[in-house]
Amino acid sequence: MPQQLRRRLGVFDAVVIGLGAMIGAGIFAALAPAAEAAGAGLLLGLGLAAVVAYCNATSSARLAARYPASGGTYVYGRERLGDFWGYLAGWGFVIGKTASCAAMALTVGTYLWPGQAHAVAVAAVVALTAVNYAGVQKSAWLTRAIVAVVLAVLAALVVATLASGEADAVRLNSGSEADFTGVLQAAGLLFFAFAGYARIATLGEEVRDPARTIPRAIPVALGITLVVYAVVAIAVLMVLGPERLADATAPMSDAARAADAEWLVPFVRVGAAVAALGSLLALILGVSRTTLAMARDRHLPHALAAVHPRYQVPHRAELAVCAVVAVLAATVDVREAIGFSSFGVLAYYAVANASAWTLTSAEGRPARIIPVVGLAGCLVLACALPPSSVVSGAAVLAVGAAAYGIRRALASRRTS
């Protein structure tokens, strides 16, 4: 029997881990490329992403309550749809979220030391892996502090922006015209930001009373994040407009300058770096736990299934994730990583919704419309992403599927 992780996290810790994963990613990394895609339709894209995320969150919460083990949709797909679909979900998650880790690490570097962004990114990955190695409870405490700092900075930015004479509601709809394709693409990119609630589900083996805790924590974290996103997006659009936001490399700092709040810029830069660190911390937690689950089933090297006897964490999986993310952080571009990550994670949640559809009423099935809308939304948003993201994401899924088929064929030959 594989070693089990210790259940230490309550509702509050689970909500905070979800917030740490979502708020940093969305506000400081995804708003600008989403504005470039949707123009004046940015807020429509945000709303559409929230609807799909809500359906995914509801499906995931019901499944996580029934299957409270590390791995999230990898486990749900395997149990409800079959081994292949669970494997494909896990593969999409690990690959997509590894790209997310690199994007968040680069966001830290861009805000703290633009001239050495890649070096700072690698250092951040190593440092946060060390925190995770020391135990999930320490990670939860650090995430609490990060979320508090980020919310304080964003609140100050919103107040300064709306109180300035530069805020103008006309800018919300000025500039480039919105089109349906652009709104869909923006929703797909913004979904990258909402997907942080998956961290709660993938930590299912470390949550106390998961049947009660997970269904409570996921919608609370998602609801708080949506309110924060909407308020900040409106405030930034009112001072920058869609076109200036689309061109911004540091949109929150640009918004503070446009609102004549230059004094706030250093705090925004620190807040952005802290937010990205919080997101990176939660991402490393989630990817390592899915890696652990796949290694237990030998879809990844079985050596990665080890749990540290003292710290009770999947230490080999965490070190492997650290090595891969560090290499990516030294080489990739932030905007490309966001699109690629969104494709992989949307594929992951498509499997989650299909799995939720198979639940019975006695198993806590959500209303039928929820997994239907969630599944359709995931497929539509994945196909609406930038072409390069769709092609690369589909290619990676195909490679994963081929590897699965080859492994099964070899296993059949050995047993025959």
TORMARRO-925831 format. One line per 2 residues: number of its first residue (from 1); for each residue z, y, x of C-alpha. Coordinates in nm, 2 decimals. Each point is the difference from the previous one (the first is absolute). Layout:
<sites>
NUM = Z Y X | ...
</sites>
This chain:
<sites>
1 = 0.00 0.00 0.00 | -0.10 0.34 0.15
3 = 0.28 0.25 0.09 | 0.07 0.25 -0.28
5 = 0.06 0.37 0.03 | 0.33 0.15 -0.11
7 = 0.02 0.19 -0.33 | 0.14 0.34 0.08
9 = -0.20 0.27 -0.20 | 0.11 0.14 -0.33
11 = -0.20 0.21 -0.25 | 0.06 0.33 0.18
13 = -0.11 -0.14 0.34 | -0.31 -0.16 -0.16
15 = -0.09 0.33 -0.17 | 0.05 0.20 0.33
17 = -0.22 -0.25 0.20 | -0.27 0.04 -0.26
19 = 0.02 0.38 0.01 | 0.00 0.00 0.38
21 = -0.33 -0.20 -0.01 | -0.17 0.22 -0.26
23 = 0.09 0.36 0.04 | -0.08 0.03 0.37
25 = -0.34 -0.17 -0.03 | -0.12 0.19 -0.31
27 = 0.09 0.36 0.06 | -0.07 0.03 0.37
29 = -0.30 -0.24 0.05 | -0.20 -0.06 -0.32
31 = -0.02 0.34 -0.18 | -0.27 0.15 0.23
33 = -0.25 -0.29 -0.01 | 0.06 -0.03 -0.38
35 = -0.07 0.37 -0.04 | -0.32 -0.04 0.20
37 = -0.11 -0.28 -0.23 | 0.10 0.15 -0.34
39 = 0.00 0.37 0.05 | 0.14 0.16 -0.31
41 = 0.06 -0.35 -0.14 | 0.28 -0.08 0.24
43 = 0.27 0.00 -0.26 | -0.21 -0.23 -0.22
45 = -0.03 -0.24 0.29 | 0.38 0.02 0.05
47 = 0.05 -0.08 -0.37 | -0.24 -0.30 0.01
49 = 0.16 -0.14 0.32 | 0.34 0.03 -0.17
51 = -0.12 -0.20 -0.31 | -0.13 -0.28 0.22
53 = 0.31 0.01 0.21 | 0.22 -0.02 -0.31
55 = -0.18 -0.31 -0.12 | 0.02 -0.16 0.34
57 = 0.37 0.09 0.03 | 0.08 -0.15 -0.33
59 = -0.19 -0.32 0.07 | 0.16 -0.02 0.35
61 = 0.35 0.06 -0.14 | -0.03 -0.28 -0.25
63 = -0.13 -0.24 0.26 | 0.25 0.10 0.26
65 = 0.29 -0.06 -0.24 | -0.13 -0.36 -0.05
67 = -0.09 -0.06 0.37 | 0.26 0.18 0.20
69 = -0.13 -0.10 0.35 | -0.15 0.18 0.29
71 = -0.38 0.04 -0.02 | -0.06 0.18 -0.33
73 = -0.34 -0.07 -0.16 | -0.07 -0.26 0.27
75 = 0.27 -0.21 -0.17 | -0.10 0.10 -0.36
77 = -0.36 -0.08 0.05 | 0.08 -0.34 0.16
79 = 0.24 -0.10 -0.28 | -0.21 0.13 -0.29
81 = -0.37 -0.02 0.11 | -0.01 -0.25 0.28
83 = 0.04 -0.01 0.38 | -0.33 0.18 0.08
85 = 0.07 0.31 -0.22 | 0.35 0.03 0.14
87 = -0.14 -0.02 0.35 | -0.28 0.26 -0.07
89 = 0.26 0.24 -0.14 | 0.22 -0.05 0.30
91 = -0.29 0.05 0.24 | -0.11 0.32 -0.17
93 = 0.35 0.13 0.00 | 0.07 -0.07 0.37
95 = -0.33 0.14 0.11 | 0.00 0.30 -0.23
97 = 0.36 0.09 0.07 | -0.03 -0.04 0.37
99 = -0.27 0.27 -0.02 | 0.25 0.21 -0.21
101 = 0.26 -0.04 0.28 | -0.25 0.14 0.25
103 = -0.08 0.29 -0.24 | 0.37 0.09 -0.04
105 = 0.07 -0.03 0.37 | -0.29 0.24 0.07
107 = 0.13 0.24 -0.26 | 0.32 0.02 0.19
109 = -0.19 0.07 0.32 | -0.23 0.26 -0.15
111 = 0.29 0.21 -0.13 | 0.24 -0.04 0.29
113 = -0.24 0.02 0.30 | -0.36 0.04 -0.10
115 = -0.13 -0.02 0.36 | 0.17 -0.34 0.05
117 = -0.02 -0.14 -0.35 | -0.09 -0.35 0.10
119 = 0.27 -0.03 0.26 | 0.27 0.13 -0.25
121 = -0.14 -0.24 -0.26 | 0.05 -0.31 0.22
123 = 0.35 0.12 0.10 | 0.09 0.04 -0.37
125 = -0.12 -0.36 -0.08 | 0.22 -0.14 0.28
127 = 0.31 0.20 -0.09 | -0.01 -0.09 -0.37
129 = -0.07 -0.37 0.07 | 0.33 0.01 0.20
131 = 0.18 0.15 -0.30 | -0.14 -0.28 -0.23
133 = 0.09 -0.26 0.26 | 0.37 0.11 -0.02
135 = 0.01 -0.10 -0.37 | -0.14 0.11 -0.34
137 = 0.33 0.17 -0.11 | -0.04 0.24 0.30
139 = -0.36 0.07 -0.11 | 0.12 0.08 -0.35
141 = 0.26 0.25 0.13 | -0.26 0.18 0.23
143 = -0.24 0.01 -0.30 | 0.26 0.18 -0.21
145 = 0.03 0.28 0.26 | -0.38 0.03 0.03
147 = -0.05 0.03 -0.37 | 0.27 0.26 -0.03
149 = -0.16 0.21 0.27 | -0.35 -0.03 -0.14
151 = 0.10 0.09 -0.35 | 0.19 0.31 0.12
153 = -0.31 0.12 0.20 | -0.24 -0.06 -0.29
155 = 0.24 0.18 -0.24 | 0.02 0.30 0.23
157 = -0.38 0.01 0.04 | -0.06 -0.02 -0.38
159 = 0.25 0.28 -0.06 | -0.15 0.22 0.27
161 = -0.35 -0.06 -0.12 | 0.06 0.06 -0.37
163 = 0.21 0.31 0.07 | -0.26 0.16 0.22
165 = -0.26 0.25 -0.12 | -0.27 -0.23 0.13
167 = 0.05 -0.28 -0.26 | -0.28 0.02 -0.26
169 = -0.06 -0.25 -0.28 | -0.37 0.08 0.02
171 = -0.02 -0.18 0.33 | 0.09 -0.33 -0.16
173 = -0.35 -0.02 -0.14 | -0.20 0.22 0.24
175 = -0.24 -0.11 0.27 | -0.19 -0.32 0.00
177 = -0.08 -0.16 -0.34 | 0.16 -0.33 -0.09
179 = -0.21 -0.30 -0.08 | 0.10 -0.34 -0.13
181 = -0.09 -0.19 0.32 | 0.19 0.25 0.21
183 = 0.31 -0.04 -0.23 | -0.02 -0.38 0.03
185 = -0.02 0.03 0.38 | 0.29 0.24 0.01
187 = 0.20 -0.24 -0.21 | -0.07 -0.28 0.23
189 = 0.11 0.20 0.30 | 0.31 0.12 -0.17
191 = 0.08 -0.35 -0.09 | 0.07 -0.05 0.37
193 = 0.30 0.23 -0.07 | 0.14 -0.17 -0.31
195 = -0.02 -0.35 0.15 | 0.34 0.04 0.17
197 = 0.19 -0.16 -0.29 | -0.14 -0.33 0.13
199 = 0.27 0.02 0.27 | 0.26 -0.07 -0.27
201 = -0.17 -0.31 -0.12 | -0.07 -0.14 0.35
203 = 0.37 0.04 0.09 | 0.08 -0.22 -0.30
205 = 0.19 -0.25 0.21 | 0.23 0.27 0.13
207 = 0.08 0.16 -0.34 | 0.33 -0.07 -0.18
209 = -0.05 -0.13 -0.36 | -0.39 0.03 0.02
211 = -0.06 -0.08 -0.36 | 0.19 0.32 -0.10
213 = -0.05 0.22 0.31 | -0.37 -0.02 0.06
215 = -0.12 0.08 -0.36 | 0.23 0.31 0.01
217 = -0.08 0.12 0.35 | -0.38 -0.01 -0.01
219 = -0.06 0.23 -0.31 | 0.27 0.24 0.11
221 = -0.15 0.04 0.35 | -0.35 0.04 -0.15
223 = 0.11 0.26 -0.26 | 0.18 0.22 0.25
225 = -0.29 -0.02 0.24 | -0.25 0.10 -0.27
227 = 0.20 0.31 -0.09 | 0.03 0.10 0.36
229 = -0.37 -0.05 0.06 | -0.10 0.20 -0.31
231 = 0.22 0.29 0.07 | -0.09 0.03 0.37
233 = -0.38 -0.05 -0.07 | 0.00 0.28 -0.27
235 = 0.19 0.24 0.24 | -0.23 -0.07 0.29
237 = -0.31 0.04 -0.22 | 0.12 0.33 -0.13
239 = 0.01 0.15 0.35 | -0.29 -0.18 0.17
241 = -0.24 -0.11 -0.27 | -0.19 -0.33 0.02
243 = -0.25 0.10 0.28 | 0.27 0.13 0.24
245 = 0.22 -0.30 -0.07 | -0.30 -0.24 0.07
247 = -0.05 0.16 0.34 | 0.36 0.01 0.10
249 = 0.13 -0.22 0.28 | 0.36 0.09 -0.08
251 = -0.01 0.11 -0.37 | 0.37 0.06 -0.05
253 = 0.02 0.23 0.31 | -0.31 0.18 -0.12
255 = 0.15 0.05 -0.35 | 0.32 0.15 0.16
257 = -0.21 0.25 0.20 | -0.21 0.09 -0.30
259 = 0.32 0.07 -0.20 | 0.12 0.24 0.28
261 = 0.28 -0.25 0.08 | -0.07 -0.03 0.38
263 = 0.37 -0.07 0.06 | -0.04 -0.32 -0.20
265 = -0.28 -0.14 0.22 | 0.22 -0.16 0.27
267 = 0.22 -0.17 -0.27 | -0.32 -0.13 -0.17
269 = -0.13 -0.14 0.32 | 0.34 -0.18 0.06
271 = 0.01 -0.11 -0.36 | -0.35 -0.15 0.02
273 = 0.08 -0.19 0.31 | 0.33 -0.13 -0.15
275 = -0.19 -0.10 -0.32 | -0.26 -0.19 0.19
277 = 0.28 -0.17 0.20 | 0.17 -0.11 -0.33
279 = -0.33 -0.14 -0.13 | -0.07 -0.18 0.33
281 = 0.35 -0.15 0.00 | -0.05 -0.14 -0.35
283 = -0.35 -0.12 0.08 | 0.11 -0.19 0.30
285 = 0.27 -0.17 -0.22 | -0.26 -0.10 -0.26
287 = -0.27 -0.13 0.24 | 0.25 -0.20 0.20
289 = 0.14 -0.17 -0.31 | -0.34 -0.09 -0.13
291 = -0.09 -0.13 0.35 | 0.32 -0.21 -0.02
293 = -0.09 -0.15 -0.33 | -0.36 -0.09 0.11
295 = 0.13 -0.14 0.33 | 0.24 -0.23 -0.20
297 = -0.30 -0.14 -0.18 | -0.19 -0.02 0.33
299 = -0.27 0.24 -0.10 | 0.11 0.20 0.30
301 = 0.15 -0.16 0.32 | 0.32 -0.18 -0.10
303 = 0.19 0.15 0.29 | 0.00 0.33 -0.19
305 = 0.22 -0.16 -0.27 | 0.32 0.02 0.22
307 = 0.30 0.19 -0.13 | 0.23 0.15 0.26
309 = 0.34 -0.18 -0.01 | 0.21 0.32 0.05
311 = -0.20 0.28 -0.16 | -0.15 -0.21 -0.29
313 = -0.35 0.15 0.03 | -0.34 -0.16 0.07
315 = 0.01 0.12 0.35 | -0.32 -0.17 0.13
317 = -0.20 0.13 -0.29 | 0.13 0.35 0.06
319 = -0.09 -0.01 0.37 | -0.35 -0.13 -0.08
321 = -0.06 0.28 -0.26 | 0.13 0.25 0.25
323 = -0.25 -0.11 0.26 | -0.30 0.01 -0.23
325 = 0.09 0.34 -0.16 | 0.07 0.15 0.35
327 = -0.36 -0.09 0.10 | -0.15 0.15 -0.32
329 = 0.21 0.31 0.03 | -0.14 0.06 0.35
331 = -0.36 -0.03 -0.12 | -0.07 0.08 -0.37
333 = -0.06 0.31 -0.22 | 0.25 0.09 -0.28
335 = -0.26 0.06 -0.28 | -0.19 -0.32 0.07
337 = 0.33 -0.20 0.01 | 0.09 0.13 -0.35
339 = -0.32 -0.11 -0.16 | 0.01 -0.34 0.16
341 = 0.36 -0.05 -0.09 | -0.06 0.10 -0.36
343 = -0.27 -0.27 -0.04 | 0.22 -0.28 0.13
345 = 0.30 0.10 -0.21 | -0.21 0.04 -0.32
347 = -0.12 -0.36 0.06 | 0.36 -0.10 0.04
349 = 0.10 0.16 -0.33 | -0.30 -0.15 -0.18
351 = 0.15 -0.34 0.07 | 0.34 0.12 -0.11
353 = -0.13 0.11 -0.34 | -0.20 -0.32 -0.04
355 = 0.32 -0.19 0.08 | 0.20 0.20 -0.26
357 = -0.25 -0.09 -0.27 | 0.10 -0.36 0.04
359 = 0.37 0.06 -0.07 | 0.13 -0.12 -0.34
361 = 0.23 0.19 -0.23 | 0.30 -0.21 0.12
363 = -0.09 0.09 0.36 | 0.02 0.38 -0.07
365 = -0.37 0.06 -0.05 | -0.09 0.38 -0.03
367 = -0.21 0.12 -0.29 | -0.35 -0.15 0.04
369 = -0.17 0.34 0.04 | 0.20 0.07 0.32
371 = -0.15 -0.27 0.23 | -0.35 0.05 -0.16
373 = 0.00 0.38 0.08 | 0.16 -0.07 0.34
375 = -0.26 -0.26 0.10 | -0.30 0.21 -0.12
377 = 0.14 0.31 0.16 | 0.05 -0.17 0.33
379 = -0.36 -0.13 0.01 | -0.15 0.33 -0.11
381 = 0.19 0.21 0.25 | -0.07 -0.24 0.28
383 = -0.37 0.02 -0.06 | 0.02 0.39 -0.03
385 = 0.14 0.05 0.35 | -0.22 0.14 0.27
387 = -0.28 -0.25 0.09 | 0.13 -0.06 0.35
389 = 0.34 -0.10 -0.14 | -0.16 -0.24 -0.26
391 = -0.22 -0.17 0.26 | 0.27 -0.04 0.26
393 = 0.26 -0.11 -0.25 | -0.23 -0.25 -0.16
395 = -0.10 -0.14 0.34 | 0.37 -0.05 0.10
397 = 0.07 -0.18 -0.33 | -0.31 -0.22 0.06
399 = 0.12 -0.09 0.35 | 0.34 -0.09 -0.15
401 = -0.16 -0.22 -0.27 | -0.22 -0.17 0.27
403 = 0.31 -0.07 0.22 | 0.18 -0.15 -0.30
405 = -0.30 -0.23 -0.08 | -0.03 -0.11 0.36
407 = 0.37 -0.08 0.03 | 0.00 -0.20 -0.32
409 = -0.31 -0.19 0.11 | 0.16 -0.09 0.33
411 = 0.32 -0.11 -0.17 | -0.20 -0.23 -0.24
413 = -0.18 -0.16 0.30 | 0.33 -0.07 0.17
415 = 0.15 -0.17 -0.31 | -0.31 -0.20 -0.09
</sites>
